[in-house]
Amino acid sequence: IDLSGKVAFVTGSTRGIGHAIARSLYDAGAKVATVGRDERRAKDVAAGLGERAAGFACDVAQGEQVEQAIRGAL
């Protein structure tokens, strides 16, 4: 699968299954927004993926935070 030019917004990507999904999407060529409640951890995960990744703090139960993170990712 070639996801070059696509943007993936992966919630829960700071650990476990979410992190594995973010890694797979990154490896397939996508730009990846790593999203979690802990901003530092989200940014650290993004840095570990590479230059096509960026980390964002977001509690998905808070609509305004989700909208803000999506705007940042785009």
C-alpha positions as CSV (number, residue, x, y, z in Angstrom):
1,I,0.0,0.0,0.0
2,D,1.4,3.4,-1.0
3,L,0.0,6.2,1.2
4,S,2.3,8.9,-0.1
5,G,0.6,12.3,-0.1
6,K,-2.1,11.1,2.5
7,V,-2.4,12.4,6.0
8,A,-3.3,10.0,8.8
9,F,-4.8,11.3,12.1
10,V,-4.1,8.5,14.6
11,T,-5.7,8.8,18.1
12,G,-4.3,6.8,20.9
13,S,-1.0,6.6,19.0
14,T,1.3,7.1,22.0
15,R,1.2,3.5,22.9
16,G,0.1,0.0,22.1
17,I,-2.0,-0.7,19.0
18,G,-2.4,2.9,18.2
19,H,1.4,3.3,18.1
20,A,1.7,0.2,15.8
21,I,-0.9,1.6,13.5
22,A,0.8,5.0,13.3
23,R,4.1,3.2,12.5
24,S,2.5,1.1,9.8
25,L,0.9,4.2,8.2
26,Y,4.2,6.1,8.3
27,D,6.0,3.2,6.8
28,A,3.5,3.1,4.0
29,G,4.4,6.8,3.2
30,A,1.6,8.8,4.9
31,K,2.2,11.9,6.9
32,V,1.1,11.0,10.4
33,A,-0.4,13.1,13.2
34,T,0.2,11.2,16.5
35,V,-2.5,12.2,18.9
36,G,-2.8,11.6,22.6
37,R,-3.8,13.4,25.8
38,D,-0.1,13.8,26.8
39,E,1.4,16.4,24.4
40,R,5.0,15.6,25.3
41,R,4.5,11.9,24.6
42,A,2.7,12.5,21.3
43,K,5.5,14.7,20.2
44,D,8.1,12.1,21.3
45,V,6.3,9.4,19.3
46,A,6.2,11.6,16.3
47,A,9.9,12.4,16.5
48,G,10.6,8.7,16.7
49,L,8.6,8.1,13.5
50,G,10.4,10.7,11.5
51,E,10.1,14.0,9.6
52,R,6.6,13.2,8.2
53,A,5.1,13.0,11.6
54,A,3.9,15.6,14.1
55,G,2.4,15.1,17.6
56,F,-0.7,16.8,19.0
57,A,-2.4,16.8,22.4
58,C,-6.0,16.0,22.3
59,D,-8.7,14.5,24.5
60,V,-11.1,13.0,21.9
61,A,-14.0,13.5,24.3
62,Q,-13.6,17.3,23.8
63,G,-14.8,18.3,20.4
64,E,-13.0,21.7,20.4
65,Q,-9.7,19.9,21.1
66,V,-10.3,17.5,18.2
67,E,-11.1,20.3,15.8
68,Q,-7.9,22.2,16.9
69,A,-5.7,19.1,16.5
70,I,-7.1,18.4,13.0
71,R,-6.5,21.9,12.0
72,G,-2.9,21.6,13.2
73,A,-2.4,18.3,11.4
74,L,-3.6,19.7,8.1
